[in-house]
Amino acid sequence: MAAEAVSVLITGANRGLGLEMVRQMVKGPGTVAKLFACCRDPDGPKAKDLQTLAVKYPNIIRIVRMDVSDLNSIKAGVQHVASVVEKKGLNLLINNAGILSKSTLCDCTPEDMQNVFNTNVIGPMNIIKEFLPLLHSAAKASKMSGMSCKKAAVVNISSGLGSMGLVKDTYGVFPAVSYRVSKAGLNMLALCAAAELKSNEILFSLLHPGWVRTDMGGEEGEIDASESVAGMLSVMATLTEKQSGDFFDYKGEVVPW
Ligand SMILES: NC(=O)c1ccc[n+]([C@@H]2O[C@H](COP(=O)([O-])OP(=O)(O)OC[C@H]3O[C@@H](n4cnc5c(N)ncnc54)[C@H](OP(=O)(O)O)[C@@H]3O)[C@@H](O)[C@H]2O)c1
């Protein structure tokens, strides 16, 4: 990804797409100096594969306990990361953690909507706000002009199901009302952040990973996590200020709002 090694933070890094991002990023040719792999239960059975990777790459991977729906947990994560990166700041923050509830409009309860929003929208909002000082530091410390994922960026893993333009074609196949509304909300959140922080040279991006065979995507998914992540990393490497606030899929194709 980068000529100069960067620092990266990924939420929900213990399984699925987050874990695959960790796998592919640490294998890169010295492009990632520090990778903060966040998960809510680092010592639990669902973090075993991540633990194994961290043992293999002890100089790069730092496992950070973080529940994205808990502001105190995010604040503790910021302290941890700040103590490692110091004045260099954090170059790339990937809001990947997410949950899916398969509700139709008639099934969807206020609790379901609230729960999905807490993780998929309020979590990324709090993370962006809390990590801003470290992103600012990275933007200031960088010698590069313009915006890029090597300098200071927030990549938000959204979904085609959050696309309003596609809903008429896809709703019948997969309703998931709370999830769709939350990802549309995440899209707007990232657009607002991109507009508000443009002068600070922090890039914001939205990526749809495709329909992927993970716990969330299920066995019927169209692609595996390695293809999706390889595609998303390639897209991230091409992003500049011209694409800040845009919504792409893992192949680099524009997803309609
Ligand atoms: N798979 C697809 O087809 C697909 C399609 C479009 C978009 N996406 C998006 O891609 C992202 C990753 O999805 P995936 O397929 O890898 O899903 P996944 O296999 O279900 O993994 C979800 C990850 O999010 C974590 N997570 C959930 N709630 C969390 C919380 N409160 N705090 C911290 N971590 C939390 C999970 O941790 P635990 O192990 O602790 O639960 C897990 O690491 C999501 O944002 C999803 O919406 C996926």
The ligand as an SDF file (V2000), in Angstrom:
LIG
                    3D

 48 52  0  0  0  0  0  0  0  0999 V2000
  -20.1170  -10.2240    4.5720 N   0  0  0  0  0  0  0  0  0  0  0  0
  -20.7700   -9.4970    3.6820 C   0  0  0  0  0  0  0  0  0  0  0  0
  -21.3230  -10.0110    2.6990 O   0  0  0  0  0  0  0  0  0  0  0  0
  -20.8550   -8.0040    3.8540 C   0  0  0  0  0  0  0  0  0  0  0  0
  -21.4890   -7.2730    2.8520 C   0  0  0  0  0  0  0  0  0  0  0  0
  -21.5750   -5.8890    2.9720 C   0  0  0  0  0  0  0  0  0  0  0  0
  -21.0170   -5.2670    4.0660 C   0  0  0  0  0  0  0  0  0  0  0  0
  -20.3980   -5.9980    5.0460 N   0  0  0  0  0  0  0  0  0  0  0  0
  -19.8370   -5.2600    6.1770 C   0  0  0  0  0  0  0  0  0  0  0  0
  -18.4870   -5.6450    6.3850 O   0  0  0  0  0  0  0  0  0  0  0  0
  -18.1370   -5.5210    7.7680 C   0  0  0  0  0  0  0  0  0  0  0  0
  -17.5320   -6.8160    8.2540 C   0  0  0  0  0  0  0  0  0  0  0  0
  -18.4970   -7.8420    8.0500 O   0  0  0  0  0  0  0  0  0  0  0  0
  -18.1450   -9.3980    8.1280 P   0  0  0  0  0  0  0  0  0  0  0  0
  -18.7750  -10.0220    6.9700 O   0  0  0  0  0  0  0  0  0  0  0  0
  -16.6990   -9.6010    8.3970 O   0  0  0  0  0  0  0  0  0  0  0  0
  -18.9980   -9.7880    9.4240 O   0  0  0  0  0  0  0  0  0  0  0  0
  -18.7510  -10.8610   10.5660 P   0  0  0  0  0  0  0  0  0  0  0  0
  -18.0160  -12.0270   10.0110 O   0  0  0  0  0  0  0  0  0  0  0  0
  -20.0690  -11.0720   11.2080 O   0  0  0  0  0  0  0  0  0  0  0  0
  -17.7700  -10.0940   11.5730 O   0  0  0  0  0  0  0  0  0  0  0  0
  -18.2400   -8.9480   12.2300 C   0  0  0  0  0  0  0  0  0  0  0  0
  -17.1160   -8.3930   13.0950 C   0  0  0  0  0  0  0  0  0  0  0  0
  -17.6340   -7.2250   13.7690 O   0  0  0  0  0  0  0  0  0  0  0  0
  -17.3510   -7.3900   15.1530 C   0  0  0  0  0  0  0  0  0  0  0  0
  -18.3000   -6.6470   15.9920 N   0  0  0  0  0  0  0  0  0  0  0  0
  -19.6500   -6.6950   15.9970 C   0  0  0  0  0  0  0  0  0  0  0  0
  -20.1360   -5.8900   16.9440 N   0  0  0  0  0  0  0  0  0  0  0  0
  -19.0660   -5.3180   17.5680 C   0  0  0  0  0  0  0  0  0  0  0  0
  -18.9010   -4.4090   18.6330 C   0  0  0  0  0  0  0  0  0  0  0  0
  -19.9350   -3.8980   19.3010 N   0  0  0  0  0  0  0  0  0  0  0  0
  -17.6390   -4.0470   18.9690 N   0  0  0  0  0  0  0  0  0  0  0  0
  -16.5700   -4.5570   18.3230 C   0  0  0  0  0  0  0  0  0  0  0  0
  -16.6420   -5.4410   17.3340 N   0  0  0  0  0  0  0  0  0  0  0  0
  -17.8920   -5.8140   16.9580 C   0  0  0  0  0  0  0  0  0  0  0  0
  -17.4220   -8.8800   15.3990 C   0  0  0  0  0  0  0  0  0  0  0  0
  -16.8100   -9.1870   16.6420 O   0  0  0  0  0  0  0  0  0  0  0  0
  -17.3230  -10.4180   17.6050 P   0  0  0  0  0  0  0  0  0  0  0  0
  -16.5730  -11.6270   17.1440 O   0  0  0  0  0  0  0  0  0  0  0  0
  -16.9460   -9.9630   18.9580 O   0  0  0  0  0  0  0  0  0  0  0  0
  -18.7940  -10.5530   17.4020 O   0  0  0  0  0  0  0  0  0  0  0  0
  -16.6520   -9.3640   14.1820 C   0  0  0  0  0  0  0  0  0  0  0  0
  -15.2800   -9.2130   14.3890 O   0  0  0  0  0  0  0  0  0  0  0  0
  -19.4270   -5.1330    8.4740 C   0  0  0  0  0  0  0  0  0  0  0  0
  -19.4600   -3.7460    8.6990 O   0  0  0  0  0  0  0  0  0  0  0  0
  -20.5140   -5.5420    7.4970 C   0  0  0  0  0  0  0  0  0  0  0  0
  -21.6960   -4.7830    7.6560 O   0  0  0  0  0  0  0  0  0  0  0  0
  -20.3080   -7.3460    4.9540 C   0  0  0  0  0  0  0  0  0  0  0  0
  1  2  1  0
  2  3  2  0
  2  4  1  0
  4  5  1  0
  4 48  2  0
  5  6  2  0
  6  7  1  0
  7  8  2  0
  8  9  1  0
  8 48  1  0
  9 10  1  0
  9 46  1  0
 10 11  1  0
 11 12  1  0
 11 44  1  0
 12 13  1  0
 13 14  1  0
 14 15  2  0
 14 16  1  0
 14 17  1  0
 17 18  1  0
 18 19  2  0
 18 20  1  0
 18 21  1  0
 21 22  1  0
 22 23  1  0
 23 24  1  0
 23 42  1  0
 24 25  1  0
 25 26  1  0
 25 36  1  0
 26 27  1  0
 26 35  1  0
 27 28  2  0
 28 29  1  0
 29 30  1  0
 29 35  2  0
 30 31  1  0
 30 32  2  0
 32 33  1  0
 33 34  2  0
 34 35  1  0
 36 37  1  0
 36 42  1  0
 37 38  1  0
 38 39  2  0
 38 40  1  0
 38 41  1  0
 42 43  1  0
 44 45  1  0
 44 46  1  0
 46 47  1  0
M  CHG  2   8   1  16  -1
M  END
$$$$
